[in-house]
């Protein structure tokens, strides 16, 4: 077995086949269901901490200190307000809840506290392999037993931002050591194709990133696997040829079609044979 020492996640196992990945994460039939179901995230570089795009945006705008929870709330309230002012708060004639609007903004490239994960480990593996081909990537899983919330439901209070995150951070607020999961409505083909979910939490300043993972780590509810640069190319080939997991199938929309037909790829790149 090959192991890699990483700056953020410590000593991590580096699998050399997809079957080896499935063997590691399969677990024992005797384990409770919640400990055998994972939410998966793929990152192109194992030395990237698990930060939300919202955290990275705030951190990049103020080099003097790390953004905190109050910064995030002020930022996201302003983002939601500006988006609604521009008329983006409706979908098919229906007013979106705050969380639905945050998900829509995230989906189209805006930075929020929401972190993309997938219920499908192979989708997450594709994302781990598809960027930074020269670097070791990471496949990261959090078990359902170490996450608050349920599939198909909002984190709390039916998607109202202020009820979830009051204007001012209070010492009397209930705090959790676990991230919260939320499954967005399947309003786009991309969400369905990627088995998309979001996880989020209050802002953390832990070594592993801005997502609170203390409870999950304490309950052995996380898995980190290193995807070496050598294996990235091999895994991408298997994912495309065997499972039909590739750019066009993961992004089955106009943006994905245009990206797949950009100057980065050859005209024959989208044909599997």
C-alpha angles and dihedrals in degrees: 000000000000121000130188128205110226129190095229107028102031121220109006131183115241111209120208099203140031090239088057090053091051091047091053096048097036094085127186124311087232093063118102113263092244090059093051098050117079141185109223134210127184121204127185094223125042090208092064112102116225100264128158116239087243091058092048091050093051092044091052093053096054118037094176096075144001117266115253135202094275090054090052094050093048091048097048094045089052091047092051092047093051092046092052091046089056091052097252095124096089132076121188090343094308124115110241121227117241092260093047089051091048088052091049091049091048091047091057096046107274119136118248138151089262115109119205117237134161135222087217116077092201092057090052090047090056091055090048090053102038099069133053095013091188094057135071109255132201137234108203126189133188117195121234088239090063096049131079120224132035138260111270095022139093119250094247143334098018098286101308108145099206092049089053095040115021117211094258125040109240130199087225094061118118110255130201133201091209133073120244124236126214128181112210120220113269094251095143135042089236094062090052095044093051096041083232127201133161129224124193143162142171113294114285129191097205124138092253093056147270094311114094107243102154096110094041091053092045090054094045088247099140134079124192122188126183116228107201123215088247092055096044093075092045094048093048090054092050093045091052100041100037105029102023089234107150142121097286095048096044093046102037095167140085094276091050093047092052092046092050089052097046126116090267092075132052118245090252095049095096094057114091092204 
